[in-house]
Amino acid sequence: MRRTLPVGVRIACALVVLLATHTAAFAEQRYALVIGSNPGWSQDRPLRYAENDAERVREVLVSLGGFAPDRVEVLRDPDTADVRASLRKLAQTAHDSSAEDTLVFVYYSGHADERFLHLRGEPLSHKELQDTLRSLPATIKLGVVDACKSGAVTRKGGTAVEEFALDLVNPKLSGMALLTSSGADELSQESRALQGSVFTHHFVSGLRGAADEDSDHQVTVAEAYHYAYARTRADTATSGVPQKPAFRYELSGQGELVLTRLGSNRSASMTIPKGTTAQKYVVLDAHEWRLVAEAVSDRSREIVLALSPGSYRIKRVLADHLEVGTLVVAAGERADVGSVKYQSAALSAGIVKGDPSELSPDEQREFARAQAFGLLADGQAAPALQLFDQLLRDRPTDTLSWRGRGRALVRLAEAYEKVGDHVTERRALGDALKADPSLSDDPLFQIWYKRLGEADARAQFSFETKKKFEHDVRTNPRTVKRFGVGFDLFSGRGMFAVTGTLVVHRMVFPTLAIDVAGPGLDASVVIAPLSSRWSPYVGLGGHVSAKKLGVIESGGTMVTSNTDGYSGDEMWGLHARIEAGVQFVGESGFTTELGLAMLNFKSNEGKIVQQMWPVIHVGWLW
């Protein structure tokens, strides 16, 4: 039976149920698949710290979670095929395990939307991940998804599941639990100050002991989630995009799912005493290169953070400054932060500083690559591209830098798109695909690249059309020739008219004609505005018969109009006309004009009459 209660009551119920029966911790065989992917899809701004978060999760699982190093597989920037193959391998390993009980832990940090994880290759849906995790042949399956809109993975049948809703069926603890960094419609945030995801940072800190609410030196899944939930909500409350982690609980039966134990002889620890005021402590490695954990003092209990033996920098965060000190702890030793000698430092110095000069060559390369991805995340594509190119000059086989170079070029293509420079945009996308061929599997990139390909084809067609046009202009006779002769078989110039033409500026054609059939004279001007072989034209002209001119006294005007009752003397004696049509000029100089003319003349009764007349003209230019 499922009960949905207020959040506070549900949290309490979850803790009571999980802690009702104390079973031996780590009695089961434990296996993990840890995935971190910074780049995402082509439209995503690369993350800075997803792959670093994966390493932090791996470290805490191995050092405190009872996971043997060879049973934790880490995938950095994998494609979907890699993830599916690893999940199949994990299923087979769990199936072949000789132990009665097994725990499988799957962690993902990277980009996602409400439907898919943004990995290379064929999209992997939240539903597929959830169904695959549920079907694994393990006693307990635990999934943690730290990604934007990752709460979609806690949906079932399209319906959102309330946080801490419990399914209790069998007496033995078994089933699946899913923890996500955000709701189904929320964004997950990274923090430059934390050098990681807000949720994963607090989740890992919780596993190191900050979440040990009952001070029994072990952290359960409920405690870790409760702590990460509260701290993530507090840290993002004022960010403008508050983040509320989600939880899906399908563990049935009684018992407690312990994730980490804090009292191992191989580990060291740091104690934060009770405090009347909440005081934040941040633990970093000795070089201040990586943040290890964070905790806030509690008035009701002291907090023990489990650490690997070694040297650490401790930063106490006050309202107006930092207090910084060094802590060295050995295996089995517990140190008190109160014993640390602190020195004051400005808040502006930042939490994580890091000095690349103190790192090994491989760490320096990783640092530089992280800087490049950071520039991309800040929208500085050009400086990021320069840094990736420098890394590739030093090591051409650096696949992650090639991926980064491809993403930087995609960002530049976006900038070119905004300013309408589609030629450079297409070139940048082509170079991006060469740098990172996996972009061809990216759904968003496919749409973009296809659209640009179509635009490229149109541009190529336009270019070829333009070249043909320019060729036509260069070889068009009216571009280089000035005179023309011809005759009209049937036009406003007469039934048969012999013409002579000048070509002025390639498009103006003043013409004189002798109307042989009339007989008569005709003058006109034709304008063909286009420089191509074909051009529309308009013309104005006038016609006068030899009889009107007094050259002959009678006869002539052989062209008559029998249909409308007007005589040839009326129409061809004297008229003005306007005409329009299309003109063609062949490469040899052959010209043709086809169109219609409107003849305007005065009838014998003194009326202005308009008569339509076809135009058929042929000629040559030379």
C-alpha positions in Angstrom: 0.0 0.0 0.0 1.3 3.5 -0.8 0.8 6.4 1.5 1.5 10.0 0.5 2.2 12.2 3.6 3.6 15.7 4.2 7.3 16.0 3.4 8.4 16.2 7.0 6.4 13.1 8.0 7.6 11.2 4.9 11.2 11.9 5.7 10.7 10.7 9.3 8.9 7.6 8.0 11.7 6.8 5.6 14.3 7.0 8.3 12.3 4.9 10.8 11.6 2.2 8.2 15.2 2.1 6.9 16.7 2.0 10.4 14.1 -0.3 12.0 16.3 -3.4 11.7 20.0 -3.1 11.9 21.7 -5.5 9.5 25.5 -5.9 9.0 26.8 -3.2 6.7 28.2 -4.2 3.4 27.0 -7.8 3.7 26.3 -7.7 0.0 28.7 -7.7 -3.0 28.9 -4.1 -4.4 29.3 -3.0 -8.0 29.2 0.5 -9.5 29.1 2.3 -12.8 30.1 6.0 -12.5 29.6 8.2 -15.6 30.7 11.8 -16.0 30.2 13.8 -19.2 31.1 17.5 -19.6 30.3 18.3 -23.3 26.6 17.3 -23.7 24.9 17.8 -27.0 25.9 20.5 -29.5 23.4 23.1 -28.2 24.5 22.6 -24.5 27.1 24.8 -22.9 29.8 22.3 -21.7 29.9 21.6 -18.0 33.1 22.2 -16.1 33.0 19.6 -13.4 30.8 16.7 -14.3 33.8 14.4 -14.9 35.4 15.7 -11.8 32.2 14.9 -9.9 32.4 11.3 -11.2 35.9 11.0 -9.8 34.8 12.3 -6.4 32.0 9.8 -6.3 34.3 6.9 -7.3 36.8 7.9 -4.6 34.2 7.9 -1.8 32.7 4.6 -2.9 36.1 2.9 -2.9 37.4 4.5 0.3 34.3 4.4 2.4 31.5 2.5 0.6 32.9 -1.0 0.5 33.3 -1.0 -3.3 36.5 -2.8 -4.4 38.4 -0.6 -6.9 38.1 -3.2 -9.7 34.3 -3.2 -9.2 33.9 0.5 -9.9 33.9 1.3 -13.6 34.3 5.0 -14.5 33.3 6.3 -17.9 34.4 9.8 -18.9 32.5 11.4 -21.8 31.2 8.0 -23.1 28.8 7.4 -26.0 25.5 5.7 -25.5 26.9 2.4 -26.8 29.6 2.5 -24.1 27.0 3.0 -21.4 24.7 0.2 -22.7 27.7 -2.1 -23.0 28.8 -1.3 -19.4 25.2 -1.8 -18.1 25.1 -5.2 -19.8 28.4 -6.1 -18.3 27.2 -5.0 -14.9 24.1 -7.2 -15.3 26.2 -10.2 -16.2 28.6 -9.6 -13.3 25.7 -9.3 -10.8 24.1 -12.4 -12.2 27.3 -14.4 -11.9 28.0 -13.2 -8.4 28.5 -15.9 -5.8 27.1 -13.8 -3.0 23.4 -14.1 -2.1 22.9 -10.3 -2.1 24.3 -7.7 -4.4 24.1 -3.9 -4.6 24.5 -2.1 -7.9 25.1 1.6 -7.9 24.8 3.7 -11.1 25.8 7.4 -11.1 25.5 9.9 -13.9 26.6 13.5 -14.0 26.1 15.5 -17.2 23.6 17.2 -19.4 20.0 16.0 -19.8 16.6 17.2 -20.8 13.1 16.0 -19.7 13.5 12.9 -22.0 17.1 12.1 -22.7 20.6 12.0 -21.2 22.8 14.1 -23.5 25.5 11.5 -24.5 27.2 10.9 -27.8 25.4 8.5 -30.1 21.8 7.3 -30.2 19.9 9.1 -27.4 19.5 7.3 -24.1 16.2 8.1 -22.4 15.5 8.4 -18.7 12.9 5.6 -19.1 15.5 3.3 -20.6 17.9 4.0 -17.8 15.2 3.5 -15.2 13.9 0.3 -16.8 17.5 -1.1 -17.2 18.3 -0.3 -13.6 15.1 -1.9 -12.4 15.7 -5.1 -14.4 19.3 -5.7 -13.2 19.7 -9.0 -11.5 20.8 -7.5 -8.2 19.1 -7.4 -4.8 19.3 -3.6 -4.5 19.7 -1.1 -7.3 20.6 2.5 -6.5 20.7 5.2 -9.2 21.9 8.8 -8.8 21.4 11.2 -11.7 22.8 14.7 -11.4 21.6 16.5 -14.5 19.1 19.2 -15.5 15.5 18.0 -15.4 16.8 14.7 -14.0 13.6 14.4 -11.9 12.1 13.0 -15.1 13.8 9.7 -14.3 11.6 9.4 -11.1 8.4 9.5 -13.2 6.4 6.4 -13.7 3.8 6.1 -16.4 4.1 9.8 -17.0 3.0 10.7 -13.5 5.3 12.5 -11.0 6.1 10.5 -7.9 6.1 12.4 -4.6 9.4 12.6 -2.7 9.8 9.8 -0.1 6.6 8.0 -1.1 7.2 4.4 0.1 6.4 1.0 -1.2 6.6 -1.6 1.6 5.8 -5.2 0.6 8.3 -7.8 1.6 10.2 -8.3 4.9 13.6 -8.4 3.1 15.1 -5.2 1.9 15.3 -5.3 -1.9 14.4 -3.2 -5.0 15.4 0.1 -6.4 16.0 3.7 -5.3 16.5 6.7 -7.6 18.0 10.0 -6.4 18.1 13.0 -8.7 19.6 16.4 -8.4 16.6 18.3 -9.6 12.9 18.1 -10.4 11.6 17.1 -13.8 11.3 20.7 -14.9 14.3 22.2 -13.1 17.9 23.0 -13.9 20.8 21.6 -12.0 23.6 23.9 -11.2 27.4 23.9 -11.0 29.3 26.1 -8.6 32.7 27.5 -9.5 33.3 28.0 -5.8 32.7 24.3 -5.2 34.4 23.1 -8.3 31.5 20.8 -8.9 27.8 20.3 -9.0 26.0 21.6 -6.0 24.0 18.4 -5.5 27.0 16.0 -6.0 29.2 18.1 -3.7 26.7 17.9 -0.9 25.9 14.2 -1.6 29.7 13.3 -1.4 30.1 15.5 1.7 27.1 13.7 3.2 28.7 10.3 2.5 31.9 11.4 4.2 29.9 11.9 7.4 28.1 15.3 7.2 24.9 13.4 6.7 25.4 11.0 9.7 22.4 12.3 11.6 22.3 9.6 14.3 26.2 9.7 14.8 26.4 5.9 14.4 29.4 6.3 12.0 27.6 5.1 9.0 25.6 6.9 6.3 22.4 5.4 4.9 20.8 6.3 1.6 18.1 8.2 3.4 20.6 10.2 5.4 22.7 11.1 2.3 19.6 12.1 0.3 18.1 14.1 3.2 21.4 16.0 3.7 22.0 16.6 0.0 18.3 17.7 -0.4 18.5 20.3 2.4 21.9 21.7 1.5 21.1 21.9 -2.3 17.9 23.7 -1.6 19.6 26.1 0.8 22.5 26.9 -1.6 20.3 27.5 -4.7 17.5 29.3 -2.9 18.9 32.7 -3.9 20.2 31.8 -7.3 17.1 32.6 -9.3 16.8 29.0 -10.3 16.1 27.1 -7.0 16.8 23.4 -7.2 14.8 20.7 -5.5 16.2 17.2 -5.7 13.8 14.3 -6.3 13.6 10.8 -4.9 12.0 7.6 -6.0 11.9 4.8 -3.5 11.1 1.3 -4.6 12.9 -0.6 -1.8 10.6 -3.0 -0.2 11.0 -4.7 3.2 12.8 -3.6 6.3 16.4 -2.9 7.0 18.8 -0.1 6.2 20.8 0.6 3.1 24.1 1.8 4.3 26.2 3.5 1.7 29.4 4.4 3.7 31.1 3.5 7.0 33.2 6.1 8.7 35.2 4.1 11.2 37.6 2.2 8.9 41.1 1.7 10.3 42.5 2.6 6.9 40.8 6.0 7.0 41.4 9.2 9.0 38.8 11.6 10.2 38.2 15.2 11.1 35.8 16.3 13.8 33.7 19.5 13.8 32.5 20.2 17.3 29.0 21.3 18.2 28.3 24.9 17.7 25.7 27.4 18.8 26.0 29.1 15.5 26.2 27.4 12.1 29.8 27.5 11.0 30.9 26.3 7.6 34.1 24.3 7.1 35.5 23.4 3.7 38.2 20.7 3.2 40.5 20.8 0.3 43.6 18.8 -0.8 47.0 20.2 0.2 47.4 22.1 -3.1 43.9 23.6 -2.9 43.3 22.0 -6.2 40.4 19.8 -5.4 37.6 20.3 -2.9 37.1 17.2 -0.7 34.1 17.9 1.5 32.1 20.5 3.3 30.2 20.6 6.5 28.3 23.1 8.7 28.5 22.7 12.5 25.4 21.5 14.2 24.3 22.5 17.7 23.0 19.1 18.6 25.9 16.8 17.4 29.5 16.8 16.5 30.2 16.0 12.8 32.9 13.5 11.8 34.2 13.7 8.2 36.1 10.6 7.0 39.2 11.4 5.0 42.0 9.5 3.4 45.3 9.9 5.4 47.2 12.9 4.3 47.5 16.7 4.4 44.6 19.0 3.9 43.8 22.7 3.8 40.9 23.7 6.0 38.9 26.9 5.3 36.6 28.3 7.9 34.1 30.6 6.0 33.1 33.7 8.1 30.9 36.6 7.1 33.7 38.9 6.0 36.8 36.8 5.6 38.3 33.3 5.5 40.4 31.5 8.1 42.8 29.1 6.4 44.9 26.3 8.1 46.6 23.0 7.4 45.5 19.7 8.8 47.6 16.5 8.7 45.9 13.2 9.6 47.2 9.7 9.7 45.3 6.4 9.2 43.0 5.7 12.2 43.6 9.3 13.6 40.8 11.7 14.4 41.7 15.4 14.3 39.7 18.3 15.7 39.3 21.4 13.5 39.7 23.4 16.7 43.3 22.4 16.9 44.1 23.9 13.5 46.2 27.1 13.4 44.3 29.5 11.2 45.4 32.5 9.3 43.1 35.2 8.0 42.5 35.5 4.2 40.2 37.7 2.1 36.9 36.3 0.9 38.0 37.4 -2.6 40.8 34.8 -2.5 38.1 32.2 -3.1 37.6 28.7 -1.8 39.4 26.7 -4.4 42.6 28.4 -5.6 44.9 25.8 -7.0 48.4 26.4 -8.3 49.0 24.6 -11.6 52.8 24.9 -11.2 52.6 22.4 -8.3 50.8 19.8 -10.4 52.2 16.9 -12.4 52.3 17.3 -16.3 49.1 15.2 -16.6 47.4 17.2 -13.9 48.5 20.4 -15.5 47.0 19.2 -18.8 43.8 18.3 -17.0 43.8 21.7 -15.4 44.3 23.5 -18.7 41.5 21.4 -20.3 39.2 22.3 -17.4 40.0 25.9 -17.9 39.1 25.7 -21.6 35.8 24.0 -20.8 35.2 26.7 -18.2 35.8 29.4 -20.8 33.2 27.7 -23.0 30.7 27.5 -20.2 31.2 31.3 -19.8 30.5 31.8 -23.5 34.1 32.7 -24.4 34.4 30.4 -27.4 37.4 32.0 -29.1 39.8 31.9 -26.1 38.7 28.3 -25.4 39.4 27.3 -29.0 43.0 28.8 -28.7 43.5 26.8 -25.5 42.2 23.5 -27.0 44.5 24.1 -30.0 47.5 24.5 -27.7 46.6 21.3 -26.0 46.3 19.5 -29.3 49.6 20.8 -30.6 51.3 19.3 -27.5 49.3 16.0 -27.7 47.4 15.4 -31.0 45.9 12.2 -29.5 44.0 14.1 -26.8 40.4 13.0 -27.6 38.8 15.2 -24.9 40.5 18.3 -26.3 39.3 17.3 -29.8 35.8 17.1 -28.4 36.3 20.5 -26.8 37.6 22.0 -30.0 34.5 20.8 -31.8 32.2 22.4 -29.1 34.1 25.7 -29.3 33.6 25.7 -33.1 29.9 25.1 -32.6 29.7 28.0 -30.2 31.5 30.2 -32.8 29.0 29.0 -35.5 26.2 30.2 -33.2 27.8 33.6 -33.1 28.1 33.7 -36.9 24.5 32.6 -37.2 23.4 35.6 -35.1 25.1 38.1 -37.4 23.9 36.4 -40.6 27.4 35.2 -41.7 26.1 31.8 -43.0 29.2 31.1 -45.1 31.5 31.2 -42.0 28.9 29.5 -40.0 28.9 26.5 -42.4 32.7 26.5 -42.4 32.8 26.5 -38.6 30.3 23.6 -38.4 32.2 21.6 -40.9 35.4 22.1 -38.9 33.6 21.1 -35.7 32.4 17.9 -37.4 36.0 17.1 -38.4 37.3 17.7 -34.8 34.5 15.7 -33.3 32.9 13.2 -35.7 30.5 12.1 -33.0 28.5 15.3 -33.6 27.0 13.5 -36.6 25.0 11.4 -34.1 23.9 14.5 -32.1 20.1 15.0 -32.7 20.3 18.8 -32.4 23.4 19.1 -34.5 21.8 16.9 -37.2 18.9 19.3 -37.5 21.2 22.3 -37.6 23.7 20.8 -40.0 20.9 19.5 -42.3 19.4 23.0 -42.4 22.7 24.5 -43.3 23.3 21.8 -45.9 20.1 22.8 -47.5 21.1 26.4 -47.3 24.5 25.5 -48.7 22.8 23.7 -51.6 20.6 26.8 -52.2 23.7 29.0 -52.0 25.6 26.7 -54.5 22.6 26.9 -56.8 22.5 30.6 -56.5 26.2 30.8 -57.0 26.0 28.7 -60.2 23.0 30.7 -61.3 24.9 33.9 -60.7 27.9 32.6 -62.6 25.7 31.6 -65.5 24.0 35.0 -65.4 27.4 36.7 -65.4 28.5 34.6 -68.3 25.4 35.5 -70.2 26.0 39.1 -69.5 29.6 38.9 -70.7 28.7 37.0 -73.8 25.4 38.7 -74.5 25.7 40.5 -77.9 23.9 43.6 -76.6 26.7 44.0 -74.1 29.3 44.4 -76.9 27.3 45.2 -80.0 25.8 48.5 -81.0 23.7 48.0 -84.1 20.9 45.8 -85.2 18.7 45.1 -88.2 15.5 43.0 -88.4 12.0 42.9 -89.7 8.6 42.6 -88.1 6.3 40.0 -89.5 3.3 41.3 -87.7 3.4 44.2 -85.3 2.5 47.8 -84.6 5.2 48.8 -87.0 3.3 47.1 -89.9 2.5 43.8 -91.7 6.1 43.7 -92.9 8.5 46.3 -91.6 12.3 46.5 -92.0 14.0 47.9 -88.9 17.3 49.5 -88.0 18.3 49.7 -84.3 20.9 51.3 -82.0 21.9 49.6 -78.7 22.4 52.2 -75.9 23.8 51.0 -72.6 22.7 47.4 -73.3 19.0 48.1 -72.6 17.7 51.0 -74.6 16.8 50.3 -78.3 15.8 53.3 -80.4 14.4 51.9 -83.7 13.4 53.3 -87.1 11.4 51.1 -89.4 10.0 51.2 -93.0 6.6 49.8 -93.2 6.8 48.1 -96.7 3.2 46.9 -96.8 1.8 50.3 -95.7 3.8 51.9 -96.9 4.8 54.2 -94.0 7.4 55.1 -91.5 7.7 54.1 -87.8 9.8 55.2 -84.8 10.0 53.6 -81.4 12.0 53.1 -78.3 12.2 49.8 -76.5 13.6 49.4 -73.0 14.8 45.9 -71.9 16.1 46.4 -68.3 17.7 43.0 -67.6 21.2 42.1 -68.7 20.4 38.4 -69.2 19.5 36.7 -72.5 15.8 37.0 -71.6 14.3 40.2 -70.5 10.9 41.8 -70.3 10.6 44.9 -72.3 8.3 47.9 -72.7 8.2 50.3 -75.7 6.7 53.5 -77.0 6.2 54.2 -80.7 4.4 56.0 -83.4 3.5 55.2 -87.1 2.6 57.5 -90.0 1.7 56.3 -93.5 3.3 57.6 -96.7 -0.1 58.8 -97.7 -0.3 61.1 -94.6 3.2 62.3 -95.4 2.1 63.2 -98.9 4.6 60.9 -100.5 1.8 59.2 -102.4 -1.6 60.5 -103.1 -3.7 57.3 -103.0 -3.4 53.5 -102.3 -1.3 52.0 -99.6 -2.5 51.1 -96.1 -2.7 47.5 -97.1 -3.1 46.4 -93.5 -6.7 46.8 -92.6 -9.0 46.0 -89.7 -12.0 44.1 -90.9 -13.2 42.9 -87.5 -13.9 46.2 -85.8 -15.0 48.2 -88.9 -12.0 50.5 -89.0 -10.1 51.1 -92.2 -6.4 50.8 -92.7 -6.3 54.5 -93.4 -7.6 55.2 -89.9 -5.4 52.7 -88.1 -2.2 53.1 -90.1 -2.5 56.6 -91.3 -1.3 57.9 -87.9 -1.2 56.2 -84.5 0.7 56.1 -81.2 1.2 53.0 -79.3 2.6 51.4 -76.1 3.7 47.8 -76.1 5.2 45.2 -73.8 6.5 41.7 -74.0 9.7 39.6 -73.7 13.0 40.0 -75.6 15.5 37.3 -76.2 19.1 37.8 -77.5 21.0 34.7 -78.6 24.7 34.2 -78.4 24.9 34.6 -82.2 23.2 38.0 -82.1 19.8 36.7 -83.1 17.0 38.6 -81.4 13.3 38.1 -80.9 10.6 40.2 -79.4 7.1 38.8 -78.7 4.4 40.8 -77.1 1.3 42.9 -77.5 0.8 46.5 -78.6 -2.0 48.9 -77.9 -2.5 51.2 -80.9 -4.2 54.6 -80.3 -5.6 56.4 -83.3 -8.5 58.8 -84.3 -11.4 57.4 -86.3 -12.9 59.3 -89.2 -15.7 60.3 -86.7 -13.1 62.0 -84.5 -13.2 59.3 -81.7 -10.0 58.0 -80.1 -9.9 54.3 -80.7 -7.7 51.7 -79.0 -6.8 48.5 -80.8 -4.7 45.5 -79.5 -2.1 44.2 -81.9 0.4 41.3 -81.6 4.1 41.9 -81.9 6.4 39.4 -83.7 9.9 40.8 -84.4 13.1 39.0 -85.4 16.6 40.5 -86.1 20.3 40.4 -85.5 22.8 42.5 -83.6 26.3 43.1 -84.8 
